[in-house]
Amino acid sequence: MASSTPTFSELRRQLAAKSNLAPVYLLHGEEGYYIDELVRDFENLVPEEERDFNLYVLYAPESGVETVMDVCHRYPMMAERQVVIVKEAQAIRADQLNKLHSYVAKPNPTTVLVISCRGAQAKGKELLAAVKKNGVIFESKRLSERNVLPVISDLIKEKKLNVDAKALSMLRDYIGVDLSRLYNEIGKLALILGPGAMITPEAIERNIGISKDYNNFELIDAINSRNAAKAFAIVAYFTDNPKNNPTVMTVSSLFNQFSNLLIYHYTRDKSPSGYMDALGLRSPWALKGYELAARNYNVRQTIEIISAIREFDTRSKGIGSRQNEYALLKDLVYHILTARGYIG
């Protein structure tokens, strides 16, 4: 049987091989993209010409648990297996969903049952326990700003591409935690560049449309080195090109940078490995920016800057200010560059 708690990539590989399949799969969690892709993979277990007879897509609120179990107990027609997909399982009560545990405890070996709770945690302790024993549970966790870089790196490796550090940061800042967009953009690069190619800032600028010179990575680099001319030139570019440079992404990057800088300042183990562990970094190269920033912004200045970023977030929503958000961004960058370490 397949691993009871596989990763997204592991589960996709198992389904592509169409062997060693479990009789029951439970897909749940907040991130809808992974679940949508897996449901399509489960549908593809059944050849197109067999789908009228051996693929059942049911909706839990409409079908009812008894109907689901009745379909699962049927046998495939002139095929090795049938696939039964139950969508919107999160929409029914836990006591109703729990009724499936009696089937899951003794599943039909020629049926692959897929229970999909898109966008929510699965309810029903008895069902969860039964699936854990006899099937596979996949939890689709929503990405956070802190863990998106490893996901991007792994996807690039999966596509047999390489990437330099600046290009990786550009992708993170441009795409954020939008998984659908992430897979589409990297898939596009894989198709254009080919296996073994290096994703560079120039390749991103040419094929995706992000400027290699005017982006959040370069802005943070300018701020780290207190290069005011470069920083304000980038803010001016953002102001003239708001569609590709939303302030929400810029300020999120600035907040992450200075929050991590505060962690850097307070890390007890001052070795490169100590800093990398504290910041969740994979490469010593990424430490260089923090080393430079730490020389230019002490603890008190860092705390003042984090406070200023939070104030920007409030004012950019129209609370206490009517200024344009890009004018506010310019003010914020000036505040950062001139921070004296005043803590109110």
C-alpha positions in Angstrom: 0.0 0.0 0.0 1.1 3.6 -0.6 2.5 5.7 2.2 -0.2 6.8 4.6 0.9 10.4 4.6 2.6 11.2 1.3 3.7 14.6 0.0 2.0 16.1 -3.0 4.8 15.0 -5.3 5.0 11.5 -3.9 1.2 11.0 -4.3 1.3 12.3 -7.9 4.0 9.8 -8.8 2.1 6.9 -7.2 -1.0 7.8 -9.1 0.9 8.3 -12.4 2.3 4.7 -11.9 -1.2 3.4 -11.3 0.2 0.7 -9.1 0.2 0.0 -5.3 -2.9 2.0 -4.9 -4.8 2.3 -1.6 -8.5 1.5 -1.5 -9.3 4.8 0.2 -7.8 8.3 0.0 -8.9 11.3 2.1 -7.8 14.7 0.7 -8.3 17.7 3.0 -6.9 21.1 3.9 -7.0 24.8 3.2 -4.9 24.8 0.0 -7.3 24.0 -2.9 -4.8 23.8 -5.7 -3.2 20.6 -4.6 -6.6 18.9 -4.0 -7.9 20.0 -7.5 -4.8 18.6 -9.2 -5.0 15.3 -7.3 -8.7 14.9 -8.1 -7.8 15.2 -11.8 -5.1 12.6 -11.3 -7.6 10.2 -9.7 -10.0 10.7 -12.6 -7.2 9.9 -15.0 -6.8 6.4 -13.4 -9.9 5.5 -15.5 -9.3 5.5 -19.2 -11.6 7.8 -21.2 -13.5 4.9 -22.8 -14.3 3.4 -19.4 -15.5 6.5 -17.6 -19.2 6.0 -18.3 -19.0 2.7 -16.3 -16.1 2.9 -13.9 -15.8 6.5 -12.8 -18.3 8.0 -10.3 -18.1 11.7 -9.2 -20.5 12.3 -6.4 -21.3 15.4 -4.3 -21.6 14.7 -0.6 -24.4 17.2 0.2 -26.6 15.8 -2.7 -25.7 12.1 -2.7 -25.7 11.1 0.9 -23.4 8.6 2.6 -25.6 5.6 1.9 -25.5 6.2 -1.8 -21.7 6.6 -1.7 -21.3 3.2 0.1 -23.7 1.5 -2.3 -21.6 2.7 -5.3 -18.4 1.7 -3.6 -19.6 -1.9 -3.1 -20.3 -2.3 -6.8 -17.7 -4.1 -9.0 -16.0 -2.5 -12.1 -17.3 -3.4 -15.5 -14.7 -5.2 -17.5 -11.8 -3.4 -15.7 -9.4 -3.8 -12.9 -10.9 -1.1 -10.8 -13.5 1.6 -10.5 -12.9 5.1 -9.0 -15.4 6.8 -6.8 -14.8 10.5 -6.0 -16.8 12.2 -3.3 -16.5 16.0 -3.6 -17.5 18.7 -1.0 -17.3 16.2 1.9 -16.5 19.2 4.2 -20.1 20.4 3.6 -21.8 17.6 5.5 -21.9 17.1 9.3 -19.3 15.1 11.1 -21.8 12.5 12.3 -22.8 11.9 8.6 -19.3 11.7 7.3 -18.4 9.3 10.2 -20.8 6.8 8.8 -18.3 6.1 6.0 -16.0 4.5 8.6 -17.8 1.2 8.4 -17.1 0.9 4.7 -13.5 2.2 5.1 -12.9 -0.5 7.8 -13.6 -3.2 5.1 -13.3 -1.5 1.7 -14.0 -3.1 -1.6 -10.5 -4.0 -3.1 -11.6 -3.2 -6.6 -12.8 0.3 -5.7 -10.6 3.4 -5.2 -12.6 5.8 -3.0 -11.5 9.4 -2.9 -13.1 11.7 -0.2 -12.3 15.3 -0.9 -12.7 18.1 1.7 -11.5 21.0 -0.4 -10.5 24.1 1.7 -11.2 22.6 5.1 -10.1 20.0 7.6 -11.9 16.7 7.5 -14.5 16.1 10.2 -15.2 12.8 11.8 -12.7 11.1 14.2 -13.9 7.6 13.4 -13.5 8.1 9.7 -10.0 9.6 10.1 -8.9 6.7 12.2 -10.2 4.2 9.7 -8.6 5.9 6.7 -5.3 6.1 8.6 -5.4 2.4 9.1 -6.6 1.3 5.7 -5.9 4.2 3.3 -4.0 7.4 2.7 -4.5 10.8 4.2 -3.2 13.9 2.3 -3.4 17.3 4.1 -3.1 20.2 1.7 -1.5 22.9 3.8 -1.7 26.6 2.7 1.7 28.1 2.0 3.1 30.9 4.1 5.6 33.6 3.1 8.1 31.7 5.3 7.9 28.3 3.6 7.2 29.3 0.0 10.9 29.4 -1.0 11.5 25.7 -0.4 8.4 24.8 -2.4 9.6 26.9 -5.3 13.0 25.3 -5.1 11.6 21.8 -5.1 9.3 22.5 -8.0 12.2 23.9 -10.0 14.2 20.7 -9.3 11.2 18.6 -10.2 11.1 20.4 -13.6 14.8 19.5 -14.0 15.8 23.2 -13.9 18.4 25.2 -11.9 17.9 28.7 -10.4 20.2 31.4 -9.0 19.4 33.1 -5.7 18.3 36.4 -7.2 15.9 34.7 -9.7 14.5 32.6 -6.8 13.7 35.7 -4.8 12.2 37.4 -7.8 9.8 34.4 -8.3 8.9 34.5 -4.6 8.2 38.2 -4.6 6.3 38.2 -8.0 4.2 35.1 -7.4 3.9 35.0 -3.7 1.9 32.0 -2.3 -0.4 31.6 -5.2 0.2 27.9 -6.0 -1.7 27.8 -9.3 0.3 30.8 -10.6 3.5 29.3 -9.3 3.1 26.0 -11.1 2.0 27.8 -14.3 4.9 30.2 -14.4 7.6 27.6 -13.6 5.9 25.2 -16.1 6.2 27.9 -18.7 9.9 28.5 -17.9 10.5 24.7 -18.1 8.9 24.5 -21.5 10.8 27.5 -22.9 14.2 26.9 -21.4 14.4 23.1 -21.5 15.8 20.5 -19.1 19.0 21.4 -17.2 18.7 25.2 -18.0 19.5 27.9 -15.4 16.6 30.2 -14.4 18.3 33.6 -14.3 16.9 37.1 -13.7 17.3 37.8 -17.4 15.2 34.7 -18.2 12.5 35.8 -15.9 12.5 39.3 -17.3 12.3 38.0 -20.9 9.7 35.2 -20.3 7.6 36.4 -17.4 7.9 40.1 -17.5 9.5 41.0 -14.1 12.2 43.6 -14.4 15.6 42.2 -13.3 16.7 45.6 -12.1 13.5 47.0 -10.6 12.0 44.5 -8.2 11.6 43.8 -4.5 14.9 41.8 -4.3 16.8 44.8 -5.7 14.9 47.2 -3.4 15.8 45.2 -0.3 19.4 45.0 -1.5 19.5 48.8 -1.9 18.0 49.3 1.6 20.4 46.8 3.2 23.3 48.8 1.8 21.5 52.2 2.5 21.8 53.1 -1.2 19.1 55.8 -1.3 19.5 56.7 -5.0 18.9 53.1 -6.1 16.1 52.6 -3.6 14.1 55.6 -4.7 14.7 54.8 -8.3 13.0 51.4 -7.8 10.1 53.0 -5.9 9.7 55.4 -8.8 9.6 52.5 -11.2 7.0 50.7 -9.0 4.9 53.9 -9.0 4.9 54.0 -12.8 4.2 50.3 -13.1 1.7 49.5 -10.4 0.2 46.5 -12.1 3.3 44.3 -11.8 4.5 45.9 -8.5 1.7 46.0 -6.0 2.7 47.6 -2.7 1.2 44.7 -0.7 3.9 42.4 -2.1 6.7 45.0 -1.5 5.7 45.7 2.0 5.3 42.0 2.8 8.9 41.5 1.5 10.1 44.4 3.7 8.3 43.1 6.7 9.8 39.6 6.3 13.3 41.1 5.8 13.3 43.2 9.0 11.4 40.6 11.0 14.2 38.1 10.0 16.8 40.8 10.8 15.5 41.1 14.3 15.8 37.3 14.6 19.4 37.6 13.3 20.2 40.2 15.9 18.9 38.1 18.7 20.3 34.7 17.6 22.6 33.4 20.2 24.6 31.0 18.0 26.5 33.5 15.8 27.9 30.9 13.5 26.6 30.6 9.9 24.8 27.4 10.7 23.3 29.0 13.8 21.9 31.9 11.7 20.7 29.5 9.0 18.8 27.4 11.5 17.2 30.4 13.2 16.2 32.0 9.9 15.2 28.7 8.1 17.6 29.3 5.3 19.0 26.6 3.0 22.1 28.4 1.7 24.9 30.5 3.4 24.6 32.8 0.4 21.3 34.1 1.7 23.0 35.2 4.9 25.0 37.9 3.1 22.0 40.3 2.9 21.4 40.0 6.6 25.1 40.4 7.5 25.1 43.7 5.5 21.8 44.8 6.9 22.9 44.1 10.5 25.9 46.4 10.0 23.6 49.2 8.9 20.5 48.7 11.2 21.0 47.9 14.9 18.3 46.3 17.0 16.6 49.6 18.0 16.5 50.8 14.4 15.1 47.4 13.3 12.3 47.6 15.8 11.5 51.2 14.7 11.4 50.1 11.1 9.0 47.2 11.8 6.7 49.6 13.6 6.9 52.0 10.6 6.0 49.1 8.2 3.0 48.2 10.3 1.9 51.9 10.3 2.2 51.9 6.5 -0.1 48.9 6.4 -2.7 50.7 8.4 -2.4 54.0 6.5 -2.4 52.3 3.1 -5.9 51.0 3.9 -7.1 54.6 4.3 -7.0 54.7 8.1 -5.5 58.0 9.2 -4.3 58.9 5.7 -5.6 59.8 2.2 -2.2 59.6 0.5 -1.7 57.4 -2.5 -0.1 54.0 -1.5 3.0 54.6 -3.6 3.5 58.0 -2.0 3.2 56.2 1.3 5.7 53.7 0.1 8.2 56.4 -0.8 7.7 57.9 2.7 8.3 54.4 4.2 11.5 53.8 2.4 12.7 57.3 3.5 11.8 56.4 7.1 13.7 53.1 6.8 16.8 54.7 5.3 16.9 57.4 8.0 15.8 55.3 11.0 17.5 56.5 14.2 16.3 53.9 16.6 13.5 55.8 18.3 11.1 53.4 20.0 7.8 55.0 21.1 
